[in-house]
Amino acid sequence: MNLPRSSFTYLGIEEGRQTFLVLAWSFQSTGLDRHMVTIRALAELVGSKDVPDYRIAADPSRNYAFILCPNEVKTEELRGRYVKVGEEKMFFDVVCYAGYLCFSEDVNQQALVKKMN
């Protein structure tokens, strides 16, 4: 699965094999905030008190959100699940490998940042 560079940075992961990463996705977008829809779906599955243990990086351009789980057990608990938030169904799949999106396809491109002394 290819992720935007901003998702790698936010989740604190590197390109390659993954054991704690889950993809939350939907066939349609209802125009809702992808991050909040994912949080509500995750809260339904793990309980609202445990949501802070997970990191979420939303990719609204593709109706995706990537979830970094606290451990492998929690990752497997999300595998193959789905939740309905309003009229939108959110599906959860485990991501085994994460790669970078091609720079030309990465809609979350940021301006080049250089460290200045």
C-alpha positions in Angstrom: 0.0 0.0 0.0 1.4 3.4 -0.9 1.0 6.3 1.5 1.5 10.0 1.2 4.8 11.2 2.7 2.9 13.2 5.4 1.4 10.0 6.7 4.8 8.4 7.2 6.0 11.5 9.1 2.9 11.7 11.3 2.7 8.0 12.1 6.4 7.7 12.7 6.9 4.7 10.4 9.4 3.9 7.6 8.9 2.3 4.2 8.7 -1.5 4.4 7.0 -4.3 6.2 4.4 -3.2 8.8 2.9 -5.1 11.7 0.8 -2.4 13.5 -0.7 -0.5 10.5 -4.4 -0.6 9.5 -6.1 1.0 6.5 -9.6 2.4 7.2 -11.4 3.1 3.9 -14.7 3.8 2.4 -16.3 3.4 -1.1 -17.8 6.9 -0.9 -17.2 10.1 0.8 -20.1 11.9 2.4 -18.2 15.1 2.6 -17.5 14.6 6.3 -14.2 15.2 8.0 -12.2 11.9 7.2 -10.2 12.2 10.4 -13.3 12.5 12.6 -15.2 9.8 10.8 -12.3 7.4 11.4 -12.1 8.4 15.1 -15.9 7.7 15.5 -15.6 4.3 13.7 -12.5 3.3 15.7 -14.2 4.3 19.0 -17.1 2.0 18.1 -14.6 -0.9 17.8 -12.1 -0.3 20.6 -14.0 2.0 22.9 -13.6 5.7 23.3 -11.2 5.5 26.2 -8.7 3.5 24.1 -8.8 5.8 21.0 -5.8 7.9 22.3 -3.6 4.8 22.1 -3.9 4.9 18.2 -2.4 7.3 15.7 -4.6 8.3 12.7 -3.4 9.9 9.5 -6.3 10.8 7.2 -5.9 10.9 3.4 -9.2 12.5 2.3 -8.2 12.6 -1.4 -8.6 8.8 -1.4 -11.2 8.3 1.3 -8.5 6.6 3.4 -7.2 6.9 6.9 -4.2 5.0 8.2 -4.2 3.8 11.8 -1.1 2.9 13.7 -2.2 0.5 16.4 -0.4 0.1 19.8 0.4 -3.6 19.3 -0.1 -6.6 17.0 -3.0 -7.9 19.0 -5.0 -4.6 18.6 -4.1 -4.6 14.8 -5.5 -8.1 14.3 -8.7 -7.2 16.2 -9.4 -4.6 13.5 -8.7 -6.9 10.6 -11.8 -7.4 8.4 -14.1 -5.3 10.5 -16.5 -2.5 9.3 -18.5 0.2 11.0 -21.3 2.3 9.7 -20.9 6.0 10.5 -24.1 7.8 9.4 -24.6 6.4 5.9 -20.9 5.7 5.3 -19.4 2.3 5.8 -15.8 2.3 7.0 -13.8 -0.9 6.3 -10.6 -2.0 8.2 -7.8 -3.9 6.6 -4.3 -4.7 7.9 -1.5 -3.2 5.8 1.5 -5.6 5.5 3.8 -3.3 3.5 3.9 0.5 3.2 5.6 2.4 0.3 5.8 6.0 -0.7 3.3 7.4 -3.2 5.0 8.7 -6.4 5.7 12.3 -5.8 3.5 13.3 -8.7 0.5 11.5 -7.2 1.0 12.8 -3.6 -1.6 15.5 -3.3 -0.4 16.4 0.1 2.9 17.8 -1.3 4.5 20.4 0.9 6.9 23.1 0.1 10.6 22.1 0.3 11.8 22.7 3.8 15.6 23.4 4.5 17.2 23.7 7.8 19.1 26.9 8.1 21.8 27.4 10.7 
